[in-house]
Amino acid sequence: MIRDNQLKTFAESGKNQSMPLKKKTEKSKESGPIKIFSHLGKRPVSDIIAPIESFSGIKKSVKLAEEPEMPAGPIGDEHEDLKSGHKKDFFETPSSVSQEPLVEQPFRQSAEPKKLGRFLFASFLAVLAGVGVYVAVAVLPKVDIKISLQKKSFDFNESVNASLKSSDLPIELFTQKGNLQFLFPASNKKKVEIKAKGEIIIYNAYSSQPQSLVATTRFLTPDNKIFRLDQAITVPGAKVVNGKITPSSIAAAVTADKPGEEYNVGPIARLSIPGFKNSPKYENFYGEIKESVGGGFIGEAAVPTAEELKTAKTQMSESLKETLRQRVLNGLPSDFKALEGGQDFKILKEEINYKVPEPGRFGIFLDSQFQLLAFKESDIKTFFVNKALGQLDGNYDVLSSGFEYGAARSDFAKGILSFPVKAKISLRRAFDIENFRTQAAGKKETELKTLIFSLPGLENGKISFWPFWVSRAPRDLNRIAIDVE
């Protein structure tokens, strides 16, 4: 710090000093902080340098402009500017320096960044603590509840009767029809007379009453050829709406009245029924041949022996049966089960054709039908579960079930299927997990124990909380695990 006697010496005498201004400045910096201001005019030194007593409170200032180097002459000497003729005081600011007052900028670091850092750190700790509390309270808490309930097992070994009309054990009928025509070699030859065969559609445009027609009923073509019904049928009644009749129809098999190729005819749009002639029914009952009637023949042809005919029919029947069986099974719904003995195959129509394009061969046409009686295994399960429940009190759930079946016996005329069943049924006391989980949410350990002990059929129970400090079930249902044995 600059001493008073030194300052007084600089101000009064202005005598020549051996120390340049730059060095004195450095020395003054060592002594303590001072404020440096610039002024336009000369002022006494006492106006510029503060009293010594106030130096201790002065902050160190930043020099905003390069200080001019002082001349080598004594402090306070005036020197004349040779060019401008202007006198400069030592403390007068050079023209290159801004004339605005210097701004005091302390070197001392502000406390604001430290306060901000402390605040941010404290905020981080508070957030971290909040997250920890949330995790401890809402995320971590978990309860595992294990419950063992009463179980019952049953074994059944008995024969059951299922039928198309039963409500306890219902079955369903699945049917497929198909036909084949093959050529086979024949060892014999002889003269044969064969009548043409085909199908006719019979219409009822007369009334809403059904009409019965006996076998051999005649149908007459426009050129007077007669075809007869192979078997008796009933033509359904027509539909009558607002006095307007919509004809009903039915298909039937017919055979030509005489053998020969002249009866290989069709299609024919309308055939009359001679038996209704001279009655109102004559115009309103009629037939139609939509596809050709064929097979009529008179002449020499290859004729099979009895053994050849039997072999040919057997081969065709087996081929038809397997084809139709696969069609039925492939179309069977996945929840249905079929048993051996629940199937039926029959030939609906058989025709032997002696007039074929290949010499020494004959043809066989077979029309057949395959039927299958099948049941849903879920109906079998319901049947035996109900038998088991009938021996118990209270509500039970099915734990497991298994079934073994024997060969079936079927009566397609009555629609009945009989078969032996070995059934294993395992039941457990009924328990609604979701309802129990809802009741357990938020309960203390003692309350949970009371809730568990109130379960009907309880054999054992266990409660496990996690973490160790938890003593109450969480309210989040997903954090409540229930294992039922």
Legacy VTK file of the C-alpha trace (Angstrom):
# vtk DataFile Version 3.0
C-alpha trace
ASCII
DATASET POLYDATA
POINTS 485 float
0.000 0.000 0.000
1.355 3.435 -0.972
2.463 5.432 2.001
1.202 9.021 2.766
4.654 10.622 2.683
5.326 9.119 -0.745
2.073 10.477 -2.153
2.735 13.895 -0.665
6.199 13.948 -2.183
4.743 13.131 -5.630
2.169 15.880 -5.411
4.280 18.735 -3.966
7.676 18.617 -5.425
7.331 16.936 -8.744
11.014 16.493 -8.394
12.922 14.173 -10.547
12.535 10.563 -9.396
14.679 7.683 -10.405
11.657 5.205 -10.547
9.600 5.264 -13.809
5.823 5.277 -13.660
5.490 1.697 -14.852
7.600 0.432 -12.004
5.735 2.579 -9.511
2.498 1.157 -10.809
3.718 -2.348 -10.259
4.801 -1.392 -6.785
1.450 0.156 -6.034
-0.285 -3.060 -7.098
1.751 -4.904 -4.574
0.592 -2.522 -1.869
-3.127 -2.996 -2.465
-6.065 -2.388 -4.820
-6.738 1.141 -6.103
-9.341 2.656 -8.384
-8.187 4.334 -11.557
-10.411 6.953 -13.227
-9.811 9.205 -16.230
-10.671 12.908 -16.340
-10.413 15.619 -18.985
-8.843 18.305 -16.822
-6.134 18.517 -14.213
-7.178 17.777 -10.668
-5.268 17.683 -7.408
-3.788 14.386 -6.438
-5.933 14.350 -3.326
-9.077 14.193 -5.479
-7.790 11.153 -7.302
-6.216 8.991 -4.607
-8.503 8.016 -1.763
-7.384 8.359 1.872
-5.385 5.495 3.207
-8.042 4.657 5.784
-10.507 3.661 3.018
-8.150 1.411 1.121
-9.028 -1.663 3.073
-12.615 -1.717 1.723
-11.792 -1.061 -1.901
-12.269 -3.926 -4.310
-9.664 -4.718 -6.875
-10.646 -3.183 -10.256
-10.030 -4.314 -13.756
-8.001 -1.979 -15.945
-10.177 -1.406 -19.015
-7.538 0.365 -21.170
-3.820 0.103 -21.559
-2.167 2.632 -19.202
0.074 5.129 -20.963
3.714 4.890 -20.139
4.796 7.826 -17.974
7.668 10.082 -19.037
11.016 9.823 -17.337
10.714 13.283 -15.785
9.534 14.006 -12.308
5.944 13.288 -11.402
3.766 16.357 -11.835
6.057 18.005 -14.507
4.132 19.329 -17.427
5.239 18.638 -20.974
4.158 20.488 -24.009
2.897 18.572 -27.035
5.154 19.862 -29.834
2.530 19.299 -32.510
-0.651 20.478 -30.836
0.764 22.814 -28.298
-1.576 21.219 -25.744
-0.307 20.561 -22.285
-0.884 17.089 -20.846
-1.203 16.248 -17.221
0.237 12.934 -16.190
-3.184 11.736 -15.099
-4.925 12.953 -18.218
-6.334 10.129 -20.317
-4.659 9.649 -23.712
-6.773 10.347 -26.748
-6.759 6.668 -27.696
-8.548 5.710 -24.481
-12.324 6.028 -24.105
-13.404 9.157 -22.247
-16.199 7.260 -20.464
-15.659 6.386 -16.795
-14.189 2.966 -16.167
-16.544 0.390 -14.756
-15.550 -1.248 -11.551
-15.467 -5.044 -11.911
-14.446 -6.985 -8.833
-12.188 -9.991 -9.174
-13.990 -11.698 -6.327
-16.110 -14.659 -7.624
-19.903 -14.295 -7.266
-21.736 -16.561 -4.806
-24.720 -17.106 -7.183
-23.256 -20.144 -9.071
-22.523 -21.854 -5.768
-26.058 -21.273 -4.546
-27.478 -22.578 -7.852
-25.317 -25.697 -7.656
-26.432 -26.383 -4.111
-30.075 -25.915 -5.159
-29.756 -28.280 -8.127
-28.008 -30.900 -6.014
-30.673 -30.629 -3.308
-33.409 -30.909 -5.978
-31.759 -34.020 -7.426
-31.613 -35.629 -4.004
-35.287 -34.777 -3.410
-36.333 -36.291 -6.761
-34.185 -39.343 -6.096
-35.768 -39.740 -2.697
-39.252 -39.346 -4.206
-38.526 -41.986 -6.826
-37.197 -44.265 -4.127
-40.324 -43.812 -2.050
-42.543 -44.429 -5.087
-40.637 -47.589 -6.014
-40.725 -48.814 -2.440
-44.439 -48.113 -2.052
-45.949 -48.646 -5.517
-43.534 -50.814 -7.519
-41.707 -53.174 -5.204
-44.506 -54.365 -2.911
-45.752 -57.791 -3.932
-47.641 -60.603 -2.266
-47.650 -64.285 -3.213
-50.640 -66.310 -2.037
-50.667 -70.091 -2.298
-53.932 -71.917 -1.673
-54.610 -75.644 -1.576
-58.245 -76.689 -2.005
-60.086 -79.975 -1.627
-59.980 -82.346 -4.658
-62.073 -85.338 -5.722
-61.387 -87.982 -8.398
-63.872 -90.318 -10.117
-63.505 -93.335 -12.434
-66.383 -94.517 -14.628
-66.585 -97.602 -16.841
-69.976 -98.006 -18.467
-71.852 -98.179 -21.759
-73.803 -95.158 -22.952
-76.558 -94.686 -25.503
-76.465 -91.543 -27.594
-79.192 -90.648 -30.057
-80.307 -88.010 -32.517
-83.168 -87.071 -30.185
-81.283 -87.170 -26.847
-80.560 -84.007 -24.876
-78.075 -85.641 -22.470
-75.955 -87.372 -25.101
-76.864 -86.002 -28.537
-75.326 -87.217 -31.794
-75.464 -85.993 -35.372
-75.814 -87.773 -38.709
-73.384 -86.998 -41.557
-74.184 -88.264 -45.069
-72.371 -88.421 -48.421
-73.672 -89.808 -51.724
-71.713 -90.794 -54.819
-71.670 -93.075 -57.822
-69.229 -94.866 -60.091
-69.339 -96.587 -63.489
-66.610 -99.031 -64.483
-66.017 -101.483 -67.333
-65.059 -105.106 -66.610
-64.146 -108.068 -68.843
-66.900 -110.701 -69.524
-66.321 -114.334 -70.517
-69.749 -115.107 -72.018
-71.828 -113.725 -74.856
-75.568 -113.854 -75.343
-78.537 -111.916 -76.661
-79.898 -109.464 -74.109
-82.824 -107.042 -73.899
-82.286 -104.044 -71.618
-84.671 -101.206 -70.781
-83.475 -97.622 -70.615
-83.328 -95.982 -67.185
-83.167 -92.426 -65.972
-84.573 -89.733 -63.668
-87.732 -87.662 -63.941
-88.825 -84.477 -62.098
-92.530 -84.539 -61.108
-94.382 -81.222 -60.548
-97.519 -80.407 -58.550
-99.155 -77.200 -59.831
-102.607 -78.289 -58.751
-103.062 -77.555 -55.033
-101.336 -77.244 -51.706
-102.253 -80.859 -50.912
-99.565 -83.565 -51.426
-100.204 -86.244 -54.024
-99.214 -89.925 -53.712
-98.129 -91.881 -56.808
-97.778 -95.653 -56.775
-94.883 -97.624 -58.286
-95.160 -98.198 -62.073
-97.177 -94.949 -62.492
-96.925 -94.109 -66.209
-95.457 -90.949 -67.759
-96.102 -90.367 -71.470
-93.735 -88.530 -73.827
-95.103 -86.385 -76.705
-94.176 -89.229 -79.132
-96.081 -91.801 -77.022
-93.165 -93.507 -75.242
-93.992 -94.640 -71.739
-91.710 -94.536 -68.670
-92.784 -95.988 -65.305
-91.889 -95.030 -61.694
-89.501 -97.507 -60.077
-91.097 -97.031 -56.630
-93.959 -95.186 -54.960
-93.468 -91.528 -54.080
-95.429 -88.554 -52.686
-95.367 -85.271 -54.548
-95.399 -82.368 -52.019
-98.166 -79.771 -52.096
-97.743 -76.570 -54.089
-97.237 -73.168 -52.455
-100.271 -70.911 -52.692
-99.764 -67.202 -51.889
-102.599 -64.701 -52.483
-104.336 -67.232 -54.741
-101.241 -67.711 -56.889
-99.785 -71.242 -57.102
-96.037 -71.930 -57.121
-95.499 -75.578 -58.230
-93.639 -78.022 -55.963
-91.451 -80.844 -57.333
-89.704 -84.104 -56.511
-87.175 -86.302 -58.365
-87.837 -89.998 -58.988
-86.271 -92.919 -60.872
-88.044 -94.231 -63.999
-87.569 -97.155 -66.370
-88.653 -97.428 -69.980
-91.772 -99.496 -70.574
-89.985 -101.543 -73.273
-86.370 -102.542 -73.987
-84.457 -101.138 -76.896
-82.385 -98.201 -77.954
-85.409 -96.160 -79.078
-86.067 -95.368 -75.412
-82.676 -93.749 -75.006
-84.168 -90.243 -75.164
-84.073 -86.810 -73.558
-84.143 -84.192 -72.403
-87.957 -83.904 -72.576
-89.695 -80.747 -71.273
-93.077 -82.248 -70.412
-94.487 -85.744 -69.851
-98.138 -86.216 -68.963
-99.670 -88.694 -66.506
-102.284 -90.823 -68.394
-103.865 -91.871 -65.087
-105.113 -88.280 -64.512
-106.680 -87.923 -67.941
-110.238 -86.479 -67.912
-109.605 -84.850 -64.464
-108.437 -81.353 -63.380
-105.145 -82.905 -62.239
-104.163 -83.895 -65.766
-102.925 -80.428 -66.733
-101.368 -79.622 -63.376
-99.374 -82.791 -62.609
-96.585 -83.470 -65.093
-93.010 -84.683 -65.437
-89.744 -83.447 -66.968
-86.649 -85.392 -68.060
-83.735 -82.975 -67.697
-80.970 -85.448 -68.535
-80.994 -88.210 -71.129
-82.427 -91.610 -70.294
-80.105 -94.362 -71.557
-78.983 -97.975 -71.417
-81.732 -99.420 -73.605
-80.390 -102.245 -75.749
-81.474 -105.383 -77.642
-78.793 -107.653 -79.148
-75.791 -109.871 -78.483
-73.409 -108.633 -75.807
-70.615 -109.723 -73.493
-72.144 -111.165 -70.346
-70.160 -111.766 -67.135
-70.320 -114.955 -65.167
-71.753 -114.839 -61.642
-68.239 -114.783 -60.169
-67.101 -111.989 -62.499
-70.174 -109.927 -61.626
-69.621 -110.459 -57.887
-65.940 -109.459 -58.112
-66.787 -106.331 -60.112
-69.454 -105.229 -57.633
-67.137 -105.830 -54.654
-64.327 -103.733 -56.139
-66.648 -100.873 -56.996
-68.350 -100.972 -53.596
-65.060 -100.836 -51.670
-63.797 -97.990 -53.839
-67.016 -96.012 -53.390
-67.160 -96.635 -49.644
-63.602 -95.450 -48.995
-64.058 -92.393 -51.206
-67.264 -91.354 -49.474
-65.860 -92.137 -45.998
-62.913 -89.817 -46.574
-65.261 -87.088 -47.772
-67.316 -87.363 -44.580
-64.305 -87.434 -42.236
-62.615 -84.518 -43.992
-65.773 -82.484 -43.595
-66.346 -83.505 -39.981
-66.111 -80.545 -37.550
-63.043 -80.659 -35.314
-65.070 -81.023 -32.111
-66.811 -84.223 -33.301
-65.566 -87.744 -32.723
-66.381 -90.810 -34.852
-66.103 -94.434 -33.769
-65.806 -97.707 -35.634
-69.257 -99.211 -35.801
-70.908 -95.826 -36.228
-70.764 -96.008 -40.041
-73.152 -97.274 -42.689
-72.685 -97.820 -46.433
-75.355 -98.936 -48.858
-75.903 -99.267 -52.618
-78.853 -97.185 -53.659
-78.888 -98.105 -57.334
-77.217 -100.718 -59.519
-77.211 -100.948 -63.295
-75.446 -103.324 -65.649
-74.700 -101.945 -69.095
-74.097 -104.529 -71.806
-73.822 -102.081 -74.643
-70.360 -100.585 -74.262
-67.881 -99.335 -76.869
-65.281 -101.987 -75.966
-65.993 -105.535 -77.224
-65.904 -108.325 -74.623
-66.547 -105.958 -71.718
-69.568 -104.861 -69.723
-70.231 -101.848 -67.542
-71.504 -101.487 -63.972
-73.057 -98.322 -62.549
-73.433 -98.026 -58.765
-75.093 -95.189 -56.856
-74.271 -95.339 -53.144
-74.595 -93.569 -49.791
-72.258 -93.350 -46.772
-73.577 -92.314 -43.330
-71.790 -91.586 -40.078
-73.096 -91.046 -36.536
-70.728 -88.854 -34.488
-70.775 -87.049 -31.140
-69.047 -84.114 -29.467
-66.558 -85.177 -26.810
-67.544 -82.075 -24.834
-71.020 -83.633 -24.455
-69.427 -86.834 -23.107
-67.388 -84.732 -20.651
-70.479 -82.832 -19.480
-72.369 -86.108 -19.068
-69.780 -87.689 -16.748
-68.943 -84.466 -14.875
-72.625 -84.137 -13.993
-72.610 -87.739 -12.761
-69.639 -86.907 -10.499
-71.132 -83.648 -9.211
-74.293 -85.519 -8.319
-72.258 -87.317 -5.652
-70.871 -84.119 -4.066
-72.108 -81.131 -2.082
-70.993 -77.639 -3.033
-69.472 -76.175 -6.171
-66.516 -77.765 -7.948
-64.358 -76.986 -10.966
-63.031 -79.588 -13.412
-59.270 -80.036 -13.110
-58.866 -82.757 -15.723
-60.773 -85.380 -17.683
-59.882 -88.325 -19.900
-61.878 -90.806 -21.970
-61.362 -94.164 -23.699
-63.962 -95.598 -26.093
-64.793 -99.092 -27.293
-66.365 -100.231 -30.561
-69.788 -98.741 -31.224
-73.062 -100.312 -32.303
-75.360 -98.207 -34.445
-78.993 -98.254 -35.506
-79.385 -95.780 -38.340
-83.088 -96.402 -38.663
-83.638 -95.241 -35.075
-80.692 -92.857 -34.954
-79.015 -94.513 -31.947
-75.310 -95.012 -31.222
-74.199 -97.221 -28.288
-70.587 -97.525 -27.090
-68.566 -98.271 -23.892
-66.669 -95.432 -22.166
-63.909 -95.368 -19.535
-63.903 -91.896 -17.981
-61.537 -90.291 -15.434
-62.742 -87.034 -13.852
-60.781 -84.854 -11.379
-62.617 -82.030 -9.576
-61.525 -79.241 -7.191
-63.487 -76.903 -4.992
-64.687 -73.939 -7.046
-62.523 -70.826 -6.664
-62.823 -67.457 -8.427
-59.237 -66.176 -8.630
-60.051 -62.713 -9.985
-62.737 -62.108 -7.386
-60.394 -63.226 -4.606
-57.588 -60.997 -5.944
-59.932 -57.996 -5.865
-60.925 -58.770 -2.267
-57.276 -59.206 -1.214
-56.083 -55.831 -2.590
-54.915 -53.462 0.191
-55.537 -55.915 3.048
-53.143 -56.484 5.933
-51.690 -59.895 6.682
-54.245 -60.667 9.393
-57.104 -59.663 7.094
-55.705 -61.847 4.297
-55.530 -64.832 6.630
-59.150 -64.333 7.606
-60.124 -64.109 3.935
-58.260 -67.322 3.095
-59.628 -69.286 6.062
-63.161 -68.417 4.940
-62.714 -70.307 1.644
-64.839 -73.490 1.437
-62.842 -76.686 1.076
-59.540 -75.044 2.139
-56.757 -77.502 2.930
-53.772 -75.187 3.250
-52.703 -71.575 2.600
-49.517 -69.500 2.608
-48.851 -65.729 2.320
-45.467 -64.211 1.350
-44.817 -60.443 1.238
-41.928 -58.781 -0.568
-39.816 -56.785 0.290
-39.458 -57.661 3.941
-40.879 -54.390 5.241
-44.201 -54.852 3.410
-47.110 -55.990 5.596
-50.074 -55.114 3.395
-51.176 -56.429 -0.013
-50.675 -53.849 -2.796
-53.729 -52.280 -4.407
-52.311 -52.995 -7.851
-53.966 -56.313 -8.748
-51.042 -57.204 -11.013
-48.797 -57.323 -7.929
-50.940 -59.986 -6.255
-49.906 -63.478 -7.383
-52.253 -66.347 -6.564
-51.310 -69.993 -7.004
-54.102 -72.519 -6.500
-53.317 -76.180 -5.990
LINES 1 486
485 0 1 2 3 4 5 6 7 8 9 10 11 12 13 14 15 16 17 18 19 20 21 22 23 24 25 26 27 28 29 30 31 32 33 34 35 36 37 38 39 40 41 42 43 44 45 46 47 48 49 50 51 52 53 54 55 56 57 58 59 60 61 62 63 64 65 66 67 68 69 70 71 72 73 74 75 76 77 78 79 80 81 82 83 84 85 86 87 88 89 90 91 92 93 94 95 96 97 98 99 100 101 102 103 104 105 106 107 108 109 110 111 112 113 114 115 116 117 118 119 120 121 122 123 124 125 126 127 128 129 130 131 132 133 134 135 136 137 138 139 140 141 142 143 144 145 146 147 148 149 150 151 152 153 154 155 156 157 158 159 160 161 162 163 164 165 166 167 168 169 170 171 172 173 174 175 176 177 178 179 180 181 182 183 184 185 186 187 188 189 190 191 192 193 194 195 196 197 198 199 200 201 202 203 204 205 206 207 208 209 210 211 212 213 214 215 216 217 218 219 220 221 222 223 224 225 226 227 228 229 230 231 232 233 234 235 236 237 238 239 240 241 242 243 244 245 246 247 248 249 250 251 252 253 254 255 256 257 258 259 260 261 262 263 264 265 266 267 268 269 270 271 272 273 274 275 276 277 278 279 280 281 282 283 284 285 286 287 288 289 290 291 292 293 294 295 296 297 298 299 300 301 302 303 304 305 306 307 308 309 310 311 312 313 314 315 316 317 318 319 320 321 322 323 324 325 326 327 328 329 330 331 332 333 334 335 336 337 338 339 340 341 342 343 344 345 346 347 348 349 350 351 352 353 354 355 356 357 358 359 360 361 362 363 364 365 366 367 368 369 370 371 372 373 374 375 376 377 378 379 380 381 382 383 384 385 386 387 388 389 390 391 392 393 394 395 396 397 398 399 400 401 402 403 404 405 406 407 408 409 410 411 412 413 414 415 416 417 418 419 420 421 422 423 424 425 426 427 428 429 430 431 432 433 434 435 436 437 438 439 440 441 442 443 444 445 446 447 448 449 450 451 452 453 454 455 456 457 458 459 460 461 462 463 464 465 466 467 468 469 470 471 472 473 474 475 476 477 478 479 480 481 482 483 484
